[in-house]
Amino acid sequence: MRRITPFFPFFVLLVSHFSLAISYPLPPEGSRLVGQPVTIAVPQNNTQPLESFAARYGQGLSNMLEANPGVDVFLPQSGSTLVVPQQLILPDTVREGIVVNVAEMRLYYYPAGTNTVEVLPIGIGQAGRETPRNWVTAVERKQDGPVWVPTANTRREYAKEGKTLPAMVPAGPDNPMGLYAIYIGRLYAIHGTNANFGIGLRVSQGCIRLRNDDIKYLFDHVPVGTRVQIIDRPVKFSVEPDGSRWLEVHEPLSRNRAEFESDKKVPLPVTPVLRTFIKGGRR
């Protein structure tokens, strides 16, 4: 978002060694804009990849790449400036429970009885193993120490690459699901990871992946029965109470494997509501 206005500068950083969840106060009625943009200086003699900065500031890798076009993902230039996209537009949907926008690879959690929203970066399903979209479900159960049972199809895919998967991976630090899992519906989960990358990328078998401290936070705070909505909205926009107009755009997800492997850009969906906004309407 190019326009910068001092709307809600007070947000809380929940710091941990490996992640940084961001808690925003909800905006007043008629507003969907939260947070402020942040810029940071890459230290001199930097040896850290972009993922390290993303984790430190509560972002996914894709969020940092979109905010910093041309940045070296393996080694950002020493002394350069990075934009941390901590200003954003809340999805135009009910502010209840968990809302996942796969297009921006963010999870929004609205704790009941509070006036805040917690925003967490996520990894999602690979092309061909997509995370469900346009789906409303609920938290079915939670598991401390999940066991991963790869499907027969997953084992076949790994076998094509010369890798043999066990029939079951027990709970523990080597489990790809991490140490905690929140099961949504019957086939999918929001879970952690045993890797130090993949947040803000399409890397999973369809589940929603979080950094380990972030899934621990959700596991401790999200009750069974919580509403979960998954949307796919690469374009978000808002007309604020003062009349200012804001647009937040993310690169659309490929819709199939052919698009994923193509060099062509996936076109942005332009809905009637977006057309009205572009033409100067309120919606």
Residue, then its C-alpha position, 0 to 999 in steps of 0.5 A: m500500500r503506497r499511501i501512509t497515514p498515521f491511523f493505528p500506530f499502537f500494536v503489540l509485538l509478541v516476541s519469541h526467538f523464532s517468530l513474532a506474532i503481531s496483535y493489533p487493536l481493531p479499528p473503529e466502525g467503518s474502518r479496516l486499516v490497521g498498523q503502520p509500515v516499518t522500515i529496518a536497516v540490514p546490519q553491516n556485514n550481514t550474514q542472515p537470509l531474508e527468512s531470518f528478518a521475516a521471522r524476526y518481524g512476524q512476516g512470511l517470506s512472500n510478504m517480505l518479497e512483495a514489499n521488497p522487490g529485487v531483494d536478495v532472498f539468500l543474503p540481503q545487502s548489508g546497509s540496505t533498507l527493508v520494508v516490513p509490511q506491518q500495515l494491512i487491510l483486514p479481510d472484508t468478512v466476519r471478524e470471528g474466530i480464525v480467518v485465513n487468506v491463502a492469497e496473502m498467506r496470513l492467518y487472522y485470529y479474533p480472540a473472543g471478548t477482546n478488541t484485538v486481532e492477532v496476525l500470523p504468517i503461514g505456509i500453505g499447500q503446494a500446487g496440486r495439493e491446495t489448501p481448501r479455499n472458500w470454506v467455512t468450518a470449525v476447530e474439531r480437536k487439538q493435539d499436543g504431539p501430533v503423529w503424521v501418517p502420510t497418505a499413500n499418494t504422498r508416499r508415492e510422490y516422495a518415492k518418485e524423487g527417490k525418497t522413502l517415507p515411513a507409514m507413520v512419523p511419531a510425535g517429536p521434534d522430527n515430525p513435519m507437523g511440529l509439536y502442536a496441531i489444530y484439526i479443522g474439518r476432518l482432513y486438514a490441520i493448522h500445525g507447526t513444522n520441523a523446518n526453519f523455512g516454508i512460512g510464506l511459501r506453498v510447501s505443505q500437503g494442503c495443511i496450514r503451516l506456522r512457525n513453532d511459537d505461533i502454533k503454540y500461541l494458537f494451540d493455547h488460546v483457540p478453543v475447540g469449536t472455534r469458527v474457521q474461514i478460509i478465503d482467497r482474496p489477493v486484492k483487499f481495499s477500503v474506503e476509510p471514514d475520513g474518505s481516504r482510499w486504500l488498496e492492498v494487492h498480492e500476487p494471485l495463487s496459481r490455480n493449477r500445476a500448469e499455471f504454477e510452472s508457467d512464466k506467465k503471471v496469473p491475472l488478478p480477479v476483478t470483481p464487480v465490487l472492486r470495479t465500483f471501488i476503482k471507479g470511486g464508489r464506496r464499495 
